[in-house]
Amino acid sequence: MNLFRRIFSCPLAYLIALMFAGVSVSEQIAMAQESTNWPQWRGPDFRSISTESNLPVEFGADKNLIWKCPMPGEGGSSPVVWDGTTYVTSATADEKGIVLIAVGPDGKIAWEQILPGKNSNVRMDQANSASPSPITDGKHVWATSGAGGLCCFTTAGEKVWELDLQKEFGKFSIQFGMSTSPIMDDGKLYMQLIHGEMRSSDPGFGLVICLDGATGKLLWKQNRESDAVSENKHSYASPTIYRDGTISLLLTHGGDFVVAHSLDDGHEVWRCGGLNPKDNYNNFLRFVSSPAWEPGIIVVPSAKTGRVLALRPDGTGDITDQSASHHWTMLRGSPDVASPLIWDGLVYLFRENGVVACFDIKDGEQLWEERMLADRHRSTPVIADGHIFITGRDGKVTVLKTGREPKIVATSDLGETTTASPAISGGRIYIRTFDNLYCFGKPTE
């Protein structure tokens, strides 16, 4: 059956192939959904890329809406999807605080579980404790909040284990809340906890941890050294995993450095600074945007239109000044919040002011730059079916054509604030606003 999946990336073609193979309709649907799950923020391979096609490009109450499910409160966490069931965290208006919600394929809430700790609206409506995104593998769901209560549930909503990250690894000291999302690889949970007292001369407190997903047991922890000061002690980025068939690395981002760790024990393989140069240091260049990659190259943003680095993955030690470890450097133009996207030899940067820029990945040459969004956006876009899907903070969904020329395909207005990234699964696009969780897809007979 793997052969069918490789040949038929389009869900419809995949189902047709299965029909001729004598597979029942229910089995066809289950297997097609399994092949297109979106298990965590930035998707199955941490790159915000979907291989699906035949997706809608217009969205609204009367445009390609499958269902919408009201949310109990605001939240920036992105939805994850497995076999048509969606999981998302949300703040609530009552004493519950932060909840993990499971929404079934029919758009109805299947169950809800309270996450430990109180909600904190740390910066108007831009961030609260429902910022980290959950993870699922189809059997379990893992979710945490800015308060540090990390929980594992079965997909039926039964709690398996719970861990207080602040009790185990130190009280959080971070200005706008611990918003980093955990990631999962091969049954292991990885998290970066990079924070520290802004007004202290002491270095920031950085830890990288790896937990067994089944039990919550600590497998390893690694101190993450940094000489960052002031707000730069704080990181709101999330880790990612680079993998090219030969090299596998856990990348953490914050405290003025991007650091590559061994997946096995967390030891530091290499680190790179230069994102916040000492001769022109910015005390407030905290990192929010996370690195992006394709085999052979890692694109590392900084913040606030600062530097962007394109690095080789095979370095060792401090590669800050090792020219052999650098493909190219962009002195200005970094996104502030949205993570870069890489597709078909191109790098896309999405600046918070609505400007989108496109670069050749080989040499960093800028191909185009256009202001395409009317308002700020705080989510990472996704790529699918030759399009880039961008959710703006003002509720506008902009769809761009990928390529070496700028082209807006469609713009829709949901009219609701959103800071979450879209998810794509089973031929549908899931968009979470502060008010609702939406499921969009093309009409089917």
Sequence and secondary structure as in RCSB ss.txt:
>XXXX:A:sequence
MNLFRRIFSCPLAYLIALMFAGVSVSEQIAMAQESTNWPQWRGPDFRSISTESNLPVEFGADKNLIWKCPMPGEG
GSSPVVWDGTTYVTSATADEKGIVLIAVGPDGKIAWEQILPGKNSNVRMDQANSASPSPITDGKHVWATSGAGGL
CCFTTAGEKVWELDLQKEFGKFSIQFGMSTSPIMDDGKLYMQLIHGEMRSSDPGFGLVICLDGATGKLLWKQNRE
SDAVSENKHSYASPTIYRDGTISLLLTHGGDFVVAHSLDDGHEVWRCGGLNPKDNYNNFLRFVSSPAWEPGIIVV
PSAKTGRVLALRPDGTGDITDQSASHHWTMLRGSPDVASPLIWDGLVYLFRENGVVACFDIKDGEQLWEERMLAD
RHRSTPVIADGHIFITGRDGKVTVLKTGREPKIVATSDLGETTTASPAISGGRIYIRTFDNLYCFGKPTE
>XXXX:A:secstr
 HHHHHH  SHHHHHHHHHHTT  HHHHHHHHHHTT B STTTTTTSSB    S  S  BTTBSEEEEEE SS  
    EEETTEEEEEEE SSTT EEEEEE TTSSEEEEEEESS     BTTTB S  S  EE SSEEEE  TT EE
EEEETTS EEEEEEHHHHH     TT      EEETTEEEEEEEE  TT SS  EEEEEEEETTT  EEEEEE  
    GGGG B    EEEE SS EEEEEEETTEEEEE TTT  EEEEE  SS GGG  TT  B S  EEETTEEEE
E STT  EEEE TT  EE TT GGGEEEEESS   SSS  EEETTEEEEE TTSEEEEEETTT  EEEEEE  SS
   S  EEETTEEEEE TTSEEEEEE SSS  EEEEEE  S   S  EEETTEEEEE SSEEEEEE    
